[in-house]
Amino acid sequence: MTNLVLGPMLRYVDEHVATIWVQVDEPCEVEILGRREPTWRVDDAHFALVVVSGLTAGADHPYEVRLDGEVAWPPAGSSFPPSTIRLLDGDRPHDLVFGSCRVTLPHEPPYALRSHEHPSGMGIDALRAYALRTAGHGGGAACPDMLLMLGDQIYADEPSPALQEAIAQRRRPADVPPGELADFGEYALAYREAWSDPAIRWLLSTVPTTMVFDDHEIHAEWRISQGWMDEMIAEPWFDRHIRAGLVAYWVFQHLGNLSPDALAAGGLLDAVRESEDAAALLAKEMDTEGRQVGHSRWSFARDIGDARLVVIDSRAGRDVTPGRRQLIQDEEWEWIRDQARRPARHLLLASSVPFLLAPGLHHVEAWDEAVTDGAWGRVAARLGEKVRRLAVMDHWASFHHTHERFAQLIDDVAHGREGPAPASVVMLSGDVHHCYSAEVGFPAQGGPHSPVWQVVCSAFRKELAPHERAVIAFGHSRIAARLGRRLARAARVRPLPLDWRIVDRPAYANQIATLSLDGDVAHVQVEAVVDGAWEHPQLKTAFRRALTRAGHGPSRAAFTTRDGAGAA
């Protein structure tokens, strides 16, 4: 009998159609709500993406998964509510749940302890706590309209003890270091481990999930600098590692981000379906992606009612050439600009790494890029590269040319220079293993503008070590903002055409956020896990913030401080 290895995962959903992704252990025909799809193969794994249409928007449609006619989902005796498909209904409010960074470890001590309580502690899994709570409320109408996972869904460079034990039983190339995934099969094991917990599996089966990667799906610090790239590519195993990671990302994450129309237009899925084994085809397709120049294949956009979500690949499309570093290259930038200019009630811009850091951290990263590019001479440039890699300075602030472009785009969209100004512009990010909100302001002479906010939510489950938390806390301080600003000025870093202030101070526990949109109204809530409740995980509100004002009129937020842009 054919078995369901992973999934079902509800992926793309709009007002008319939904896609559901599955992995099985043998070739078969997958059937969901009367729609049938044969599986396709990558190495020894078999997958299907089933397109379901003809459903009523806004209604819950419970479903089963049949493999060659036999029911494989839901599991017999499941205590979870039925898995359902609910198409978007543009006439009602929408909730988007988001966050990033989730290690896969047992949900018990010592792993469920805080990092300061035990060296192996990563805290309670906020995504699992959310899944259990949603299931306890009956699923269906209690579910959000989308789960947006903003990177580091797996840690390919930090396999769990269980995954290390599993890969130790496999035949591996001799040049692959211990603790690194060697091939597609090992990546598949990592994704299976990450998404097989019963509560997580149920949540992913009934909440539409959108994903983008960050560095850890491939390797920590991936594309942080040209020096790093040169060192890693010199390793004989690393090109194979990148290729396998990108093939796995396409199969397990990116494929489900795309609409059926986009999949058909691209042609790659059709070629995969026609192959006896698509492993070689996909490996060739990804062969140059690790050193890609030009338009990123990984960015995408989605509509959530009358809101527009633009998910930006801030990792694979980088140009890290010294002196002309770009987080987003020119061809990709034009696509982002076109998406941001499309009429929308709310413009949502998502990136795995934050657009706006705490002021002290932002200015130091901008300073470090300038110094590493030679602003203070060759000796300082070598030191700057060491600092960049030691402190992992690879956010938007460390790509100042791109950051200026992006800030100007936000300025133009918020002030209505690119079309009607939206009710809000909200930037969503993860990566930094703490949560905060930042309000953006512009020079007062610019006139009324849309409210502009950034909300960072990280991590689902990846606690900062105590010394890392101390560094982050200092980066959020006024003294760090002053020092960082002076360093940036001394390195002749140009100021951005906007300003920002941290409104909700850092929260450090494992967390999950919900962005709610209702007409012109937008608000966000960040919830953190409750300490000590690992057996019955619970969430409590860390902060709640209205992102639009009473009356929903234009903002005039403009910040002027002694410390310069971004001072808290």
C-alpha positions as CSV (number, residue, x, y, z in Angstrom):
1,M,0.0,0.0,0.0
2,T,1.2,3.5,-0.9
3,N,1.9,5.7,2.1
4,L,1.6,9.5,2.6
5,V,5.1,10.5,3.6
6,L,4.5,14.3,4.1
7,G,1.5,16.5,3.7
8,P,-1.1,17.2,2.6
9,M,0.0,20.9,2.6
10,L,-2.5,23.5,1.5
11,R,-0.5,26.0,-0.5
12,Y,-1.8,28.5,-3.1
13,V,-5.4,29.7,-2.5
14,D,-7.3,32.6,-4.1
15,E,-11.0,33.2,-4.7
16,H,-11.2,30.5,-7.4
17,V,-8.6,27.8,-6.9
18,A,-6.4,26.0,-4.4
19,T,-3.3,23.8,-4.7
20,I,-2.4,20.9,-2.3
21,W,1.1,19.4,-2.2
22,V,1.9,15.8,-1.0
23,Q,4.9,13.5,-0.8
24,V,4.3,9.7,-1.1
25,D,6.6,6.7,-1.0
26,E,5.6,5.1,-4.3
27,P,4.2,6.2,-7.7
28,C,0.5,6.5,-7.5
29,E,-2.6,8.7,-8.4
30,V,-3.5,11.3,-5.8
31,E,-7.1,12.2,-5.5
32,I,-8.5,15.2,-3.5
33,L,-12.2,16.2,-3.8
34,G,-12.5,14.4,-7.1
35,R,-9.4,15.9,-8.7
36,R,-6.8,13.4,-9.7
37,E,-3.1,13.9,-10.3
38,P,-0.3,11.3,-11.0
39,T,2.9,11.7,-8.9
40,W,6.3,12.7,-10.3
41,R,9.7,11.6,-9.1
42,V,12.8,13.2,-7.8
43,D,15.5,10.7,-6.8
44,D,13.7,8.1,-4.7
45,A,10.9,10.5,-3.6
46,H,7.5,11.0,-5.2
47,F,5.3,14.1,-5.2
48,A,2.1,15.6,-6.5
49,L,0.6,19.1,-6.7
50,V,-3.2,18.8,-7.0
51,V,-5.2,21.8,-8.3
52,V,-8.7,22.0,-6.8
53,S,-11.3,24.4,-8.4
54,G,-15.1,24.8,-8.5
55,L,-15.4,25.4,-4.7
56,T,-17.5,28.1,-3.0
57,A,-15.4,31.1,-1.9
58,G,-15.5,31.7,1.9
59,A,-16.9,28.3,2.7
60,D,-15.1,25.4,4.4
61,H,-14.6,22.3,2.3
62,P,-13.4,19.3,4.3
63,Y,-11.3,16.9,2.2
64,E,-9.6,13.5,2.2
65,V,-6.5,12.4,0.4
66,R,-6.8,9.2,-1.6
67,L,-3.8,7.3,-3.0
68,D,-4.9,4.9,-5.8
69,G,-8.4,5.1,-4.3
70,E,-7.4,4.3,-0.7
71,V,-7.8,6.9,2.0
72,A,-4.4,8.1,3.3
73,W,-5.5,11.3,5.1
74,P,-6.8,12.0,7.7
75,P,-5.0,9.4,9.8
76,A,-7.3,6.8,11.4
77,G,-8.3,8.0,14.8
78,S,-7.0,11.5,14.4
79,S,-8.0,13.9,17.2
80,F,-7.6,16.9,15.0
81,P,-10.4,18.7,13.2
82,P,-11.0,17.9,9.6
83,S,-8.6,19.3,7.1
84,T,-10.4,21.9,5.0
85,I,-10.0,24.2,2.0
86,R,-11.4,27.7,2.3
87,L,-11.1,29.9,-0.7
88,L,-10.5,33.6,-0.1
89,D,-13.6,35.8,0.2
90,G,-12.8,39.4,-0.7
91,D,-15.7,40.8,1.2
92,R,-14.5,39.8,4.7
93,P,-11.6,40.7,7.0
94,H,-8.3,38.7,6.5
95,D,-5.7,37.5,8.9
96,L,-2.1,36.7,7.9
97,V,0.0,34.8,10.4
98,F,3.8,35.2,10.0
99,G,7.2,34.5,11.5
100,S,10.5,32.8,10.7
101,C,13.3,30.6,12.0
102,R,12.3,27.2,13.3
103,V,14.7,24.5,14.5
104,T,13.4,20.9,14.7
105,L,13.9,19.4,18.1
106,P,11.8,17.3,20.5
107,H,9.1,19.2,22.3
108,E,10.3,18.3,25.8
109,P,13.2,19.3,28.1
110,P,16.0,20.0,27.8
111,Y,15.1,21.3,24.3
112,A,11.9,23.0,25.4
113,L,13.8,25.0,28.1
114,R,14.9,28.5,27.6
115,S,18.5,29.1,26.3
116,H,19.6,30.5,29.6
117,E,18.3,27.4,31.4
118,H,20.1,24.8,29.4
119,P,22.7,24.9,26.6
120,S,20.4,22.8,24.3
121,G,17.3,24.8,25.1
122,M,15.5,26.4,22.2
123,G,12.3,27.1,24.0
124,I,8.7,26.1,23.3
125,D,7.8,26.0,19.6
126,A,5.4,28.9,19.0
127,L,4.2,27.5,15.7
128,R,3.2,24.3,17.3
129,A,1.5,26.1,20.2
130,Y,-0.5,28.1,17.6
131,A,-1.4,24.9,15.8
132,L,-2.7,23.3,19.0
133,R,-4.7,26.3,20.0
134,T,-6.3,26.6,16.5
135,A,-7.1,22.9,16.5
136,G,-8.6,23.3,20.0
137,H,-10.9,26.0,18.6
138,G,-12.2,23.6,16.0
139,G,-10.1,24.7,13.0
140,G,-12.2,26.0,10.0
141,A,-13.3,29.5,10.8
142,A,-10.6,29.8,13.6
143,C,-7.9,29.5,11.0
144,P,-6.1,32.5,9.4
145,D,-6.2,33.1,5.7
146,M,-2.5,32.6,5.2
147,L,0.6,31.4,7.1
148,L,3.7,33.3,5.8
149,M,6.9,31.6,6.7
150,L,9.8,34.0,6.3
151,G,12.8,31.8,6.1
152,D,14.8,29.2,7.9
153,Q,12.1,26.5,7.7
154,I,15.0,24.0,8.1
155,Y,18.5,24.4,9.4
156,A,20.5,22.5,6.8
157,D,23.8,23.4,8.5
158,E,22.6,22.4,12.0
159,P,20.9,19.0,11.7
160,S,19.2,17.8,14.8
161,P,20.5,14.8,16.7
162,A,17.8,12.6,15.2
163,L,18.6,13.8,11.7
164,Q,22.4,13.3,12.3
165,E,21.7,9.8,13.3
166,A,19.5,9.1,10.2
167,I,22.1,10.5,7.8
168,A,24.9,8.5,9.5
169,Q,23.2,5.4,8.2
170,R,23.5,6.7,4.6
171,R,26.3,6.3,2.1
172,R,27.8,9.8,1.7
173,P,30.6,11.3,-0.4
174,A,33.8,11.4,1.6
175,D,34.3,15.1,1.1
176,V,31.1,16.2,2.8
177,P,31.8,17.5,6.3
178,P,29.8,16.0,9.3
179,G,26.9,18.2,10.1
180,E,26.2,19.2,6.5
181,L,23.5,17.8,4.3
182,A,25.0,16.0,1.3
183,D,22.2,15.5,-1.3
184,F,18.5,15.9,-2.1
185,G,17.7,12.8,-0.1
186,E,19.1,14.3,3.1
187,Y,17.3,17.6,2.5
188,A,14.1,15.6,2.0
189,L,14.7,14.0,5.4
190,A,15.2,17.4,7.0
191,Y,11.9,18.7,5.6
192,R,10.1,15.6,6.7
193,E,11.4,16.0,10.2
194,A,10.4,19.7,10.3
195,W,6.8,19.2,9.2
196,S,5.8,15.8,10.6
197,D,4.7,16.7,14.1
198,P,1.0,15.9,14.1
199,A,-0.1,19.4,15.2
200,I,2.1,21.1,12.5
201,R,1.0,18.6,9.9
202,W,-2.6,19.4,10.6
203,L,-2.1,23.1,10.5
204,L,-0.3,23.0,7.2
205,S,-3.1,20.8,5.8
206,T,-5.8,23.4,6.4
207,V,-4.1,26.9,6.4
208,P,-2.7,28.2,3.1
209,T,1.0,28.4,3.5
210,T,3.4,30.8,1.7
211,M,7.2,30.5,2.1
212,V,10.5,32.1,1.2
213,F,13.9,30.9,2.2
214,D,16.8,32.5,4.0
215,D,20.4,31.3,4.5
216,H,19.9,28.3,6.6
217,E,17.9,26.4,4.0
218,I,21.3,26.3,2.2
219,H,24.0,27.4,4.7
220,A,24.6,30.0,7.4
221,E,25.7,33.3,6.0
222,W,25.0,32.2,2.4
223,R,25.9,35.1,0.1
224,I,27.0,37.4,2.9
225,S,30.1,38.6,0.9
226,Q,32.3,37.7,-2.0
227,G,35.0,36.6,0.3
228,W,32.7,34.1,1.9
229,M,31.5,32.9,-1.5
230,D,35.1,32.4,-2.8
231,E,36.0,30.4,0.3
232,M,33.0,28.1,0.2
233,I,33.0,27.5,-3.5
234,A,36.6,26.4,-3.3
235,E,35.3,23.4,-1.2
236,P,34.6,20.5,-3.6
237,W,31.4,19.6,-1.9
238,F,29.8,23.0,-1.7
239,D,28.4,23.4,-5.2
240,R,26.7,20.1,-4.9
241,H,25.3,21.2,-1.5
242,I,23.9,24.4,-3.0
243,R,22.4,22.6,-6.0
244,A,20.7,20.0,-3.8
245,G,19.4,22.6,-1.4
246,L,17.9,24.6,-4.2
247,V,16.3,21.6,-5.8
248,A,14.8,20.8,-2.4
249,Y,13.6,24.3,-2.0
250,W,11.9,24.3,-5.4
251,V,10.1,21.0,-4.6
252,F,9.2,21.5,-0.9
253,Q,8.7,25.3,-0.7
254,H,8.7,27.4,-3.9
255,L,6.4,25.2,-6.1
256,G,3.5,25.8,-3.8
257,N,3.9,29.6,-3.8
258,L,2.9,29.9,-7.4
259,S,-0.6,30.0,-9.0
260,P,-1.6,27.3,-11.4
261,D,-1.4,29.9,-14.2
262,A,2.2,30.8,-13.2
263,L,3.2,27.1,-13.0
264,A,1.8,26.5,-16.5
265,A,3.5,29.6,-18.0
266,G,6.9,28.6,-16.5
267,G,7.0,25.2,-18.1
268,L,9.4,23.6,-15.5
269,L,6.7,21.7,-13.7
270,D,5.4,20.2,-17.0
271,A,9.0,19.1,-17.8
272,V,9.3,17.5,-14.3
273,R,6.1,15.7,-14.7
274,E,7.2,14.3,-18.1
275,S,10.5,13.0,-16.7
276,E,11.0,9.5,-15.5
277,D,13.2,11.0,-12.7
278,A,13.4,14.7,-12.6
279,A,16.5,14.8,-10.3
280,A,19.0,15.5,-13.1
281,L,16.7,18.0,-14.9
282,L,16.2,20.0,-11.7
283,A,19.9,19.9,-10.8
284,K,20.8,21.3,-14.1
285,E,18.1,24.0,-13.7
286,M,19.6,25.0,-10.4
287,D,23.2,24.7,-11.4
288,T,23.9,28.4,-11.7
289,E,21.4,29.6,-9.1
290,G,24.0,29.7,-6.3
291,R,26.0,32.2,-8.2
292,Q,23.1,33.8,-10.0
293,V,23.2,37.2,-11.7
294,G,20.0,39.0,-12.7
295,H,16.4,38.4,-12.0
296,S,15.7,36.1,-9.1
297,R,13.4,33.2,-9.8
298,W,12.2,33.1,-6.2
299,S,10.3,36.4,-5.6
300,F,6.6,36.3,-6.1
301,A,3.4,38.3,-5.4
302,R,0.0,37.3,-4.1
303,D,-3.4,39.1,-3.6
304,I,-5.2,38.7,-0.2
305,G,-8.5,40.2,-1.0
306,D,-7.7,43.8,-2.0
307,A,-4.3,43.7,-0.3
308,R,-1.1,43.0,-2.3
309,L,1.6,40.8,-0.8
310,V,5.0,41.1,-2.5
311,V,7.5,38.5,-1.2
312,I,11.1,39.5,-2.0
313,D,14.0,37.1,-2.4
314,S,16.6,38.9,-0.3
315,R,19.1,36.0,-0.4
316,A,19.7,34.2,-3.7
317,G,19.7,37.2,-6.1
318,R,22.4,39.1,-4.3
319,D,25.4,40.6,-6.1
320,V,28.2,40.6,-3.5
321,T,31.0,42.0,-5.7
322,P,33.0,44.5,-3.6
323,G,32.2,48.0,-4.5
324,R,28.9,47.3,-6.2
325,R,27.0,45.1,-3.8
326,Q,23.3,44.8,-4.4
327,L,20.7,42.9,-2.4
328,I,18.3,43.2,-5.3
329,Q,19.8,43.4,-8.8
330,D,18.4,45.7,-11.6
331,E,16.1,43.3,-13.4
332,E,14.6,42.1,-10.2
333,W,14.3,45.6,-8.9
334,E,12.1,46.6,-11.8
335,W,9.8,43.7,-11.1
336,I,9.5,44.7,-7.4
337,R,8.8,48.3,-8.4
338,D,6.0,47.2,-10.8
339,Q,4.4,45.1,-8.1
340,A,4.5,47.8,-5.5
341,R,2.9,50.3,-7.9
342,R,-0.1,48.1,-8.5
343,P,-3.3,49.5,-6.9
344,A,-4.0,47.9,-3.5
345,R,-5.8,48.9,-0.3
346,H,-2.8,47.6,1.7
347,L,0.7,47.0,0.4
348,L,2.5,44.2,2.2
349,L,6.3,43.9,1.5
350,A,7.9,40.7,2.9
351,S,11.6,39.9,3.2
352,S,13.3,37.2,5.2
353,V,15.8,39.7,6.5
354,P,14.6,43.0,8.1
355,F,14.3,46.1,6.0
356,L,14.9,48.3,9.1
357,L,17.0,47.2,12.0
358,A,17.3,48.8,15.4
359,P,19.1,52.1,14.8
360,G,22.4,51.1,16.4
361,L,22.5,47.9,14.4
362,H,21.5,49.6,11.2
363,H,24.1,52.3,11.3
364,V,26.9,49.8,12.2
365,E,26.0,47.5,9.3
366,A,26.0,50.5,6.9
367,W,29.3,51.7,8.3
368,D,30.8,48.2,8.0
369,E,29.9,47.9,4.3
370,A,31.5,51.3,3.5
371,V,34.7,50.4,5.4
372,T,34.9,46.9,3.8
373,D,34.6,48.6,0.4
374,G,37.6,50.8,1.2
375,A,36.3,54.0,2.9
376,W,39.1,53.8,5.5
377,G,41.8,52.0,3.5
378,R,42.9,48.4,2.9
379,V,43.7,47.4,6.5
380,A,40.3,48.6,7.7
381,A,38.7,46.8,4.8
382,R,40.1,43.5,5.8
383,L,39.0,44.1,9.4
384,G,35.5,45.1,8.1
385,E,35.1,41.8,6.3
386,K,36.0,39.9,9.5
387,V,33.5,42.0,11.5
388,R,30.8,41.5,8.9
389,R,31.2,37.7,9.0
390,L,31.7,37.4,12.8
391,A,28.6,39.5,13.5
392,V,26.6,38.2,10.5
393,M,26.0,41.7,8.9
394,D,23.9,40.7,5.9
395,H,20.7,42.7,6.2
396,W,19.3,45.5,3.9
397,A,21.4,48.0,5.9
398,S,24.6,46.3,4.6
399,F,23.6,46.8,1.0
400,H,23.2,50.5,1.1
401,H,22.6,51.1,-2.6
402,T,19.6,48.7,-2.6
403,H,18.4,50.2,0.7
404,E,18.3,53.7,-0.7
405,R,16.4,52.5,-3.7
406,F,13.9,50.7,-1.5
407,A,13.5,53.6,0.8
408,Q,12.8,55.9,-2.1
409,L,10.2,53.5,-3.4
410,I,8.4,53.4,0.0
411,D,8.5,57.2,0.0
412,D,7.0,57.4,-3.5
413,V,4.3,54.8,-2.9
414,A,3.3,56.2,0.5
415,H,3.0,59.8,-0.9
416,G,0.9,58.7,-3.9
417,R,3.5,59.4,-6.5
418,E,3.2,55.9,-8.0
419,G,-0.6,55.9,-8.0
420,P,-3.3,56.1,-5.3
421,A,-1.6,55.9,-1.9
422,P,-2.6,52.7,0.0
423,A,-4.3,52.7,3.4
424,S,-1.1,51.3,4.8
425,V,2.3,50.0,3.8
426,V,3.5,47.2,6.1
427,M,6.9,45.5,5.9
428,L,7.1,42.0,7.3
429,S,10.4,40.4,8.2
430,G,12.1,37.7,10.4
431,D,15.6,36.4,10.8
432,V,16.9,38.3,13.9
433,H,15.4,36.1,16.6
434,H,13.5,38.8,18.4
435,C,10.3,40.9,17.6
436,Y,9.7,44.6,17.4
437,S,7.6,47.1,15.4
438,A,9.0,50.3,13.8
439,E,7.0,53.3,12.5
440,V,8.4,55.0,9.5
441,G,8.4,58.8,9.0
442,F,9.4,61.2,6.2
443,P,10.6,64.8,6.0
444,A,7.7,67.1,7.1
445,Q,7.7,69.0,3.8
446,G,6.7,65.8,1.9
447,G,3.1,66.2,3.0
448,P,0.5,63.6,4.1
449,H,1.3,59.9,3.4
450,S,0.2,56.4,4.0
451,P,1.0,55.0,7.4
452,V,4.2,52.9,7.0
453,W,5.3,50.2,9.4
454,Q,7.7,47.4,9.8
455,V,6.9,44.4,12.0
456,V,9.6,41.8,12.7
457,C,8.6,38.4,14.1
458,S,11.3,35.9,14.8
459,A,11.7,33.2,15.9
460,F,9.1,30.5,15.8
461,R,11.7,28.4,17.6
462,K,15.3,29.5,17.7
463,E,16.3,31.4,20.9
464,L,19.1,33.8,21.1
465,A,21.9,32.8,23.4
466,P,22.3,35.1,26.4
467,H,25.3,37.0,25.0
468,E,23.5,37.4,21.6
469,R,20.5,38.9,23.4
470,A,22.8,41.4,25.2
471,V,24.2,42.5,21.9
472,I,20.7,43.0,20.4
473,A,19.5,44.9,23.5
474,F,22.5,47.2,23.2
475,G,21.7,47.7,19.5
476,H,18.3,49.0,20.5
477,S,19.7,51.5,22.9
478,R,20.1,55.3,22.4
479,I,23.8,55.2,23.0
480,A,24.2,52.5,20.3
481,A,22.1,54.7,17.9
482,R,24.4,57.7,18.6
483,L,27.6,55.7,18.2
484,G,26.5,53.9,15.1
485,R,25.3,57.1,13.5
486,R,28.6,58.8,14.1
487,L,30.5,55.8,12.6
488,A,28.3,55.8,9.5
489,R,28.8,59.6,9.0
490,A,32.6,59.2,9.4
491,A,32.5,56.5,6.7
492,R,30.4,58.9,4.5
493,V,27.4,56.7,4.4
494,R,24.5,58.7,2.7
495,P,21.4,59.0,4.9
496,L,18.2,57.3,3.7
497,P,15.2,59.4,2.5
498,L,13.1,58.2,5.4
499,D,13.3,57.9,9.2
500,W,12.0,55.4,11.7
501,R,11.6,54.7,15.4
502,I,11.2,51.5,17.3
503,V,7.8,51.7,18.9
504,D,7.3,48.2,20.4
505,R,10.5,47.3,22.1
506,P,12.2,43.9,21.5
507,A,10.5,40.7,22.7
508,Y,12.8,37.7,22.9
509,A,10.8,34.6,23.5
510,N,9.7,32.3,20.7
511,Q,6.8,34.1,19.0
512,I,4.2,34.3,16.2
513,A,2.5,37.3,14.7
514,T,-0.9,38.0,13.2
515,L,-1.5,40.9,10.8
516,S,-5.3,41.7,10.5
517,L,-6.8,43.6,7.6
518,D,-10.4,44.9,7.7
519,G,-11.2,47.5,5.1
520,D,-8.8,50.4,5.6
521,V,-8.0,49.2,9.2
522,A,-4.8,47.2,9.9
523,H,-3.4,46.0,13.2
524,V,-0.8,43.5,14.3
525,Q,-0.5,41.2,17.3
526,V,2.6,39.4,18.4
527,E,2.2,36.4,20.8
528,A,5.0,34.8,22.8
529,V,5.1,31.3,24.3
530,V,4.4,31.1,28.0
531,D,7.4,29.9,30.0
532,G,7.3,26.5,31.6
533,A,4.2,25.3,29.8
534,W,5.9,22.8,27.5
535,E,3.4,20.0,28.1
536,H,0.5,22.1,27.2
537,P,2.0,25.1,25.3
538,Q,0.3,28.4,25.5
539,L,0.7,31.8,23.9
540,K,0.3,35.3,25.5
541,T,0.3,38.7,23.8
542,A,3.7,40.4,23.7
543,F,2.4,43.5,22.0
544,R,-0.6,44.7,19.9
545,R,-0.3,47.7,17.6
546,A,-2.8,49.6,15.4
547,L,-1.1,50.3,12.1
548,T,-3.8,52.8,10.9
549,R,-5.3,55.6,12.8
550,A,-8.9,56.5,13.8
551,G,-10.6,57.9,10.7
552,H,-7.9,56.1,8.6
553,G,-6.7,59.4,7.1
554,P,-3.2,60.0,5.8
555,S,-0.2,60.2,8.2
556,R,2.1,63.1,8.8
557,A,4.7,61.1,10.8
558,A,8.1,62.8,10.7
559,F,10.8,62.2,13.2
560,T,13.5,64.6,14.1
561,T,15.9,63.6,16.9
562,R,19.4,64.6,18.1
563,D,20.6,61.1,17.2
564,G,19.7,61.2,13.5
565,A,17.6,58.8,11.5
566,G,16.1,55.9,13.3
567,A,16.8,57.0,16.9
568,A,14.4,55.4,19.3
